[in-house]
Amino acid sequence: MKSKHEINFFQEYAATLEGSSMKFIGEKKTISFFIKRIIDVLFSLIGLIITLPIILLVAILIKIETPGPFFFLQERVGLNGKYFYVIKLRSMTVDAEKNGAQWAEKNDPRVTRVGTFIRKTRIDEIPQFINVLVGDMSLVGPRPERPIFTAMFNEDIPGFVERLKIKPGITGWAQVNGGYEITPKEKLALDCYYISNFSLVLDIQIILKTIIICLTGKDAR
């Protein structure tokens, strides 16, 4: 159930976002976005096929350690304020948000032992290839936030909503330049840089940096 605050926020901004995002796309080469979508679909299909054994193994370990589902669905805000459910492998206890929505902290006690490993290696994000395939996300873009946090951040940091001009991504410029440790204001600055300087070359650079981060476990929480 969405709060009145969240509903009012997106009623106010969604219409203007659609126009601004179309203007943004019009200013760039449309062919680049077409190629980006093709890359998204191909890489996501290949990624799911290659990582399926890992997903199955981790799912079994999650079920062994704690009761509850091995997938975790959470509502996020995407392009032009559209709501969708991001898919993750569950890394926390099932009652992790019994006291309401909250950001994950470093050494968060709600994270399970299996969860600690899959968050460090970013394995918990693998199912989001499905989000990419259905078109809610891209491989690269601003990380999608929850509605309540998006509304809250935009009040404190005017312009935070500008991140919604482009599809959210599994990884992004902010994630490879600070990850979990940066503030929402710093995240906005990095995401705006990506939006303003979007190119397929930049996407490739981000993907390569992401692979390095996954292998080293840098900035995990």
C-alpha positions in Angstrom: 0.0 0.0 0.0 1.5 3.3 -1.1 1.5 6.2 1.3 -0.4 9.4 0.3 3.0 11.1 0.3 4.4 8.8 -2.3 1.3 8.9 -4.5 1.3 12.8 -4.4 5.0 12.9 -5.3 4.7 10.8 -8.4 1.4 12.4 -9.5 3.2 15.7 -9.5 6.4 14.6 -11.3 5.5 11.7 -13.6 4.0 13.8 -16.4 6.9 16.2 -16.6 9.4 13.4 -16.5 8.0 11.8 -19.6 8.5 14.9 -21.6 12.0 15.6 -20.3 13.1 12.0 -20.9 11.8 12.1 -24.5 13.7 15.4 -25.0 16.8 13.8 -23.6 16.6 10.9 -26.0 15.9 13.2 -28.9 19.1 15.1 -28.2 21.1 11.9 -28.4 21.5 9.5 -31.3 18.5 7.3 -31.1 20.5 4.5 -32.7 22.7 4.3 -29.6 19.6 3.6 -27.4 18.5 1.0 -29.9 21.9 -0.7 -29.8 21.9 -0.4 -26.0 18.6 -2.3 -25.8 19.9 -5.1 -28.1 23.0 -5.4 -25.9 20.7 -5.5 -22.8 18.6 -8.4 -24.2 21.5 -10.4 -25.5 23.7 -10.0 -22.4 20.8 -10.7 -20.1 19.8 -14.0 -21.9 23.5 -15.1 -21.9 23.9 -14.0 -18.3 20.9 -16.0 -17.1 21.9 -19.1 -19.0 25.5 -19.0 -17.6 24.5 -18.1 -14.1 21.5 -20.5 -13.7 23.6 -23.1 -11.8 24.8 -20.4 -9.4 21.2 -19.1 -8.9 20.0 -22.7 -8.1 22.9 -23.4 -5.7 22.4 -20.1 -3.8 18.6 -20.6 -3.7 19.2 -24.0 -2.0 21.6 -22.5 0.5 19.2 -19.7 1.3 16.4 -22.2 2.0 18.7 -24.3 4.2 19.8 -21.3 6.3 16.5 -19.5 6.8 12.8 -20.2 6.2 11.1 -18.2 3.5 11.4 -17.6 -0.3 14.8 -17.5 -2.0 13.7 -14.6 -4.3 13.0 -11.2 -2.9 10.7 -8.7 -4.7 10.9 -5.0 -3.8 9.0 -2.1 -5.4 11.2 0.5 -7.0 10.8 3.5 -9.3 12.0 3.4 -12.8 11.8 5.4 -16.0 9.4 8.4 -15.8 8.3 7.4 -12.3 7.0 3.9 -13.3 6.7 1.4 -10.5 8.1 -2.1 -10.9 9.4 -4.9 -8.8 13.1 -5.5 -8.7 14.1 -9.2 -8.4 16.9 -10.3 -6.0 18.1 -13.4 -4.3 17.1 -12.9 -0.6 20.1 -11.9 1.5 18.2 -10.9 4.7 15.9 -12.5 7.2 12.2 -12.6 6.1 11.3 -10.1 8.9 14.1 -7.6 7.9 11.7 -4.7 7.6 9.2 -5.5 10.3 9.9 -2.0 11.6 9.5 -0.3 8.3 11.6 0.5 5.2 15.3 1.2 6.0 18.6 1.3 4.1 21.0 -1.5 4.6 23.9 -0.6 6.8 27.5 -1.8 6.9 27.6 -5.1 8.9 23.8 -5.0 9.0 22.6 -7.7 11.5 19.6 -8.5 9.3 21.9 -10.0 6.6 22.3 -13.8 6.8 25.6 -15.6 6.4 24.7 -16.6 2.8 23.5 -13.1 2.3 26.8 -11.6 3.3 28.6 -13.6 0.6 26.1 -13.0 -2.2 26.0 -9.2 -1.4 29.7 -9.0 -1.3 30.0 -10.7 -4.7 26.8 -9.1 -6.1 25.3 -12.5 -6.8 22.1 -11.3 -5.2 21.6 -8.9 -8.2 21.8 -11.6 -10.9 18.0 -12.2 -11.1 17.7 -8.6 -12.3 18.6 -9.9 -15.7 14.9 -10.7 -15.8 14.0 -7.1 -15.1 16.2 -6.1 -18.0 14.6 -8.6 -20.4 11.1 -7.4 -19.7 12.3 -3.8 -20.2 12.0 -2.3 -16.7 15.8 -2.0 -16.4 19.0 -1.8 -18.4 22.3 -3.3 -17.7 23.7 0.2 -17.0 21.9 3.2 -15.5 21.1 4.8 -12.2 20.3 2.3 -9.5 16.5 2.3 -8.9 15.4 3.5 -5.4 12.3 2.7 -3.5 9.3 5.1 -3.9 9.5 6.4 -0.3 13.2 7.1 -0.5 13.0 8.7 -4.0 10.3 11.1 -2.6 12.3 11.8 0.6 15.6 12.4 -1.2 13.9 14.8 -3.7 12.6 16.9 -0.9 16.1 17.2 0.7 18.0 17.3 -2.7 16.0 19.1 -5.3 16.5 17.4 -8.7 17.0 13.9 -7.4 14.0 13.0 -9.5 16.1 13.8 -12.6 17.6 10.3 -12.3 14.3 9.0 -13.6 15.0 10.4 -17.1 16.6 7.2 -18.1 16.0 3.5 -17.4 17.6 2.3 -14.1 20.4 -0.2 -14.3 21.8 -3.3 -12.6 25.0 -1.3 -12.3 25.9 2.4 -12.9 28.4 5.1 -12.8 27.6 5.8 -9.1 28.0 2.1 -8.2 31.5 1.9 -9.7 32.6 5.2 -8.2 31.6 4.8 -4.5 29.0 2.1 -4.3 27.1 2.0 -1.0 29.3 4.5 0.8 28.3 7.6 -1.1 25.6 10.0 0.0 22.3 10.5 -2.0 23.6 13.9 -3.1 26.9 12.4 -4.4 24.9 9.6 -6.1 22.7 12.2 -7.9 25.8 14.0 -9.2 27.4 10.8 -10.5 24.1 9.7 -12.1 23.6 13.1 -13.7 27.1 12.8 -15.1 26.2 9.5 -16.7 22.9 10.8 -18.1 24.7 13.8 -19.6 27.6 11.8 -21.0 25.8 8.7 -22.0 27.6 6.6 -24.6 28.0 2.9 -25.4 31.7 3.3 -24.7 30.9 4.6 -21.2 28.5 1.7 -20.6 31.3 -0.8 -21.5 33.7 0.9 -19.1 31.1 0.7 -16.3 30.4 -3.0 -17.0 34.2 -3.8 -16.9 34.6 -1.9 -13.6 31.6 -3.8 -12.2 33.2 -7.1 -13.1 36.3 -6.1 -11.1 34.2 -5.0 -8.2 32.3 -8.3 -8.2 35.6 -10.3 -8.2 37.1 -8.2 -5.4 34.0 -7.6 -3.3 34.8 -3.9 -3.0 32.3 -1.6 -1.3 29.9 -4.5 -0.3 27.4 -4.0 2.4 
